Each structure stands twice: as structure tokens, then as C-alpha cells.
Amino acid sequence: TRVQLAKAQMAEFKALEDFEQIATPSQWNIHVLLKPKMKVWSTKNKNHRTVLKRIEYDLPPKFISNIEFKFKIDESILSPDESQALYNQMSKMTKDFRTQAMALYMQSLGREHELLTNEIKRIIDGFPNENDDGFDAEAGCAAFKQYHELR
């Protein structure tokens, strides 16, 4: 609901403010570097989930579903059974193509999502938590991890 969303956003904002107060300069720089990656990840994650639902409900995107392999057959020359067999083959080819295209599309989106997730995880795991230049980096690291979990 809207109230739950507002509470979650407020908690995230509060965690960001806490992180801003205690972050070291190097931690803040990493946060700034990570921010656009998180936005891209959010978009990729949404697209990935959407494609999973489309596969579940057998609703391919327009660029896949618009492809139709069909041509006209002169039914006055061929028998009705032969004509129907050819039309059935065309339908089967179209269905097979759509299935393969959807699988490839899902594979590419899944790989993009996986690579971005791993890159973000690597950056977070390597987040500096050792003191530098007289700053207490451990508190900043803990605040960042709390903020990141809320995102």
C-alpha cells in the first residue's frame, strides 16, 4: 500500500542521511559511483521479472509476436489435406521461432541482470571499512550496508 511504500522510502532516506553524516570521503565516492549502477540494476531487474511473467503467461513482447511466417498457397492446385499440412507447418515454424526467440531474449536479460548484480555485490563487498585519514570508516561501512539493504 501507499503507507507502507512511504514508510520504506522514509527509512531509506533516514539511512542515507545517517550514512552522509559518518561516511569517509572514499566511502562517499564509492556511493556516488554505485548510484547510477543501482538505477540501471533496478531497471534490468524490473525487465527481467516482466519477461519471466510474460513467459509464464505465454505473452511474448510485440517484437517477437509480430513475426508471422505465412504465405499464400494456391488451394486450387493442391488438395485440401496438403494445403492444411503446409499451413500447419508454417504455424509450427512460427511457434518454434517465437519460443526460441523468447528463450534467447530471456537468456540475454538474465545474463545482463546477473553481471550487474555481481558487479554491485563486488563493489559492496570491497567497500572500505578501514580507517583512513583520521576518519572512522567502520561506522560508515555499517551505515552504508544498512542503507543498501533498504534500497
Beta strands, then each sheet from edge to edge (+ up, - down):
end
